[in-house]
């Protein structure tokens, strides 16, 4: 099997470290690994496949004449905006975990189980969707394919790990260095900055990215995203309005047949998806599947997934495998 020279940008961060772990788990064929990060982390050592890798400072020359085949970026939008064009100019294929390129018309937004056909041999950049969007569209895809969805209502309960290391420290230490308010013993109905329409950027990401991935700009979607004092794995309540009647057993069947989805829905035994049970797995867990009797054809789902794995690192590595045709 062909081996590739791979760079991980943001290698010392929460998601960057998980990307390295997933690359190892999935036996991604790596000839040479370069760990790139800020000047603050440069010189540190990280372990990869039993070997020490020295972290290098990311700069304008990081991709020049370095024989890098693939770069996985997880260092924020400003870093991606500046350095991905440089990497591509040097012939490096890129997977970006930031939000910067997601809604660019010439950049594909990919969840492999749904739209890997968007990737071609000429693709140089894949944008990784928002963590909450990834798990939501995996649950929505079989319903979208079998019914006409009239409206989607998202309410998220997002784990603190989505905010990075500083956010987790705030949870553990009951401080508020990351956000205006303490997350410990609290719920914050704001993720990212507010926009002019009163929605947060996170809410607009879910709305716009869902439309782009499912290929329907006319979908009516609203969202409220909240941060909850849970360490890892996001939970999302998804309310769906369909245009015709449905059978709940059929809904469960098509969800069970969706690649990447695991149905956990046994209310008699009080079994349903939980963040503690989803952590460490790449599946999207769906349960509490029931009718919404306030609508003629309404459906409710409860969706939980590990936001650092499938919501970020695993999806990125899966995209990298497809991009390099591993």
N, C-alpha and C positions, 0 to 999 in steps of 0.2 A: 504494500500500500504506500502511496506517495505520502511523504511527510512535508509539513509546512513550517515556515518560520512565522511565529505568532507573537504579536505584541498585545499586552493587556494594559490599557490606559486607565489609571485610577486603581491600580492593582492592590493598593493597601487599604482601600475603603471596604465598607461592608459588602457591597455587591461585587466589587472587584475580587475580593478574596473568595467569594462564593463562585464566581466565574472560574477561577483557577481550580477550585474543588470539583466543579462540574466537568471541566475539561479533562481532569484526571479520571473521574468516575466513568465518563463515557469513552475513555481511551482515544481521545482526539489525537490524531497522528501529528505530533509536534517534533520537529527536528531541533529547533532552537526557540526558547522562550525569552522574551524581553519584558520586564516589568517596568512600566513607566508611571510616574506620579509627580507630585509637586516637589519643589526644592526642599520642603520640610521633611519629606520622606526619603529623599535621595540618599543613597548610601546604606540604607537599612537592608537587612537580609530577609528574604522570605523563602519558605520551603516549597518546592514543587517536585513531586515524584522522587522524594528523598534527597534532592540536591538543593544547595543554597543558590538562590538567585539574587543578585544585587539589584536593588531598585535604582533606576536611572531617572534623572530629572527630565521631564518632558519639555522640549523646546522646538524651535522651528527646524532644527536639523535632525530631529529624532527619526525622520523617515527618509532622509536623503542618503542614498547609496548604502542602505543598511540591509538590503535583500529581505525585506519583510513582505510576506504574502498576505497576511490577514491581521487586522487590528480590531479588537473589541474595546469599545469606549464606554466607560462608566465613571465619568468625572464631572458631569454637569454640562448644561447647555452651552455655557460660554466657552468651555474647552472644546466641545464638539464643533461649535461654530468656527473656531479659529483653526483647529488642527486637522479636521477631517478633510477639508479641501486640499490641504498640503499632502496628506497621506494618499489621497486618490490621485493627485498629480504625479506622485511617485509610484503609481501602479499598485497601491495597496488596497485590497478589498476591505470594507469596513462594516461592522455592525455597531449601531449606536443605541445606547440605552437611555439617552437623554430625550427630552421632548422637542429639541430644536428643529429637527428635520421632519418630524412626523407628518405634518400637514402640508409639506411642500408637494406640489403636484407631480414633480418629477422623481419623487422618492417613494418607494414602496414601504408599506406598513404591514408587517407579516406576523401572523400566528400560524406556524407551520401546519397544524391540524386543520386549518381553515382555508388558507389561501397561498400555499407554497408554490402554486402554479404561477404566481406573479414573478418568481425568481427566474432569470434567464442567464445564459452564459455571459452576457454583457453587463449584468448587474454589478455595480461597484459599491453600492451602499444600501443596506437594509436598516430601516428604523424599527427598533423594538417598541411595541406599544406600551402605554401606561399599565402598571401592574393591575389595577382594578379593571381596566378595559379587557385585558387578556382573559381573566377568569370569567368575566361577564359574557364576552362574545362566544367563548367555548360552550357555555350553557345555552346561549341564544341561537347558535347556528342551526341545530337540527329543527328548532321551532320555526326559525326564519325560512328554512328550506321547505317546510311542509305547510306553512300557513302564511297568510298575509298579516304581518304585524302592523297594527295601527298606531300603537303608542307604547313607550317604555318609560317606567319610572324607576330610577336607581336611588337607593338609600344605602350608603356604605358605612361600615364600622371598621375603620382601618387601623392596623396595628402600628405601634410606635416605631418598629424597625424600619418602616417606610421613610422615616425622617432621618435615618442614619445613626451613627455612633453617638453623637451629642444628644439626640432625642432619647436614646436608650439610657444614657447616663442620667438624664432628667427623670425618667421613670424610676430608676433604681434609687436615686438620691433625693427624690421629691423636690427637685429644683426646676427652674424654668429659664435655662440659658438658650435653649433652642427656639422656644416659642414664647409669646407674650405671657401666656398663662401656664401654670403647672398642669402637666398631663396626669400626674398621679392622682387617683381618686376623682377623676374629672373626665368630661367629654368636651372636645373642642370642635364646634361646628364650622371649622375653617381649615381647609388644606390648601396651601399656596395662597397667593395674593388674590384680592378681589379684582374683578374686572368692572368695566363701566355698566354692564347690565345687571350687576348685583350678584352674579355667580362668581365662584372662585375659578382660578385657572384649572384646578383639578377637575371641577365639575364640567367645564367646557372641554377638557381633554376627553373625558368619558363620552360626552355627547358627540363630538366631532370625529373621534377615532372609531367609535362604533359604526357610524355611518360609512366611514371610509373602508373599514375592513369588510363590512357586510355588503358594500357596494350599492348603498341606497341613500342618497343625499336627502330624500324626502321623509325619512323616518322621523317621527315626532318623539323626542326624548327629553326628559328632564332629569336632573340629578341633584342630590344633596349629599355631600361627602363630609364625614366626621371622623376625627381621630379619637380612639378609645384607649384606655389604659391596659392594653393587651400587648404582650411582648412581640409576638410574631403571628402572621397569617391574617389576611383580611377577610371579613365577612360582608356580604352584600345581599340586601333584600331587593329582588327584582320583580316588579309588577308589570305584567304584559297584557295589553288589550289586543285581542285577535278580531278578525272580521267574520268568523264563523264558529260554530260550536266544535267542541273537541271532546275526546275521551281521555280521562286522566291516565288510564292504563297505557294508552297509545303514547301520550306525552312521556311517561316514564320509560317506555320501550325505546323511543327514539333518542332519549337522553342517554340511556344505557349503551346504545349503539354508537354514540359519538366518541370518536377517539379522544382521549385525554380527559374524559369525564367519568366520574364514579358516582353512582346514585346511592345515597345513604338516607333511606326514607321509610322508617318503620316506627310509626307513632305509637303503636300498641306497646312497644318495648322502649319507647322514648329514645330512639336512635335517630340522629340527625347530624349534619356536619358541624364540627367544632374546631376552632383554631388550634387547640392543643392536639387534636387528632390529625389535622392537615399538615402541621409543621414537619418538615423533613421529607415530604412527598412532592411529586410533580403533577399528580392528578388534581383536577378541579372537582371538588365534592359538592353535590347538589342534593338538597332534601327539602322538607316542608312543602312538597309539591301539592298544591291545592287550588281550588277555584277561588276567584275573587267575586263574591256574590253581589258586590256593589255595581258590577258591570254585567252587561249581557254575556259577553265572552271574555271574562277576565281570568288571569292565571297568576299565581304567586310562586316564586322560587326563592330558596335560601341557598346561597352559593359561598363556599369557603375555599381558600387556596393559600399556599405558602407564597407570600408576596416577594420573598427574596429568591426563592427557587423559580417556580414557574412564572411568577410575576416579573422576573428580571433575568437572573443568571441562566436558568435552564432554557428559557425561550431564546435568549441571545445565542447560546451555544448551539441549539438546534438550528437556528438560522445560519450560524457560521458553517455548520456541517453541510447544509444545503448550498450555501454560497460557494463552498469549496468542493462540492460534489463528493463528499467523503462517503 
